[in-house]
């Protein structure tokens, strides 16, 4: 399967979305635990979004989720495609 065929599949983009959101949840929780020593959601998100940093925070989160989801999904679909081609 070629790149264009792979990214045109609905299952690929669903995988990108789910992996990206999962990554963000895990990343934000782990960051919060390391920085604050517990589940301090309000302090964590207030620090990252105050003083006009909301837009930067949201764009950063979106780009990180997309990059992670795309790279992992691409690897999974490509690996599955190679496995299917060998059989």
HELIX and SHEET records of a PDB file:
HELIX    1   1 UNK A    3  UNK A    7  1                                   5    
HELIX    2   2 UNK A   10  UNK A   36  1                                  27    
HELIX    3   3 UNK A   41  UNK A   49  1                                   9    
HELIX    4   4 UNK A   54  UNK A   86  1                                  33    
END                                                                             
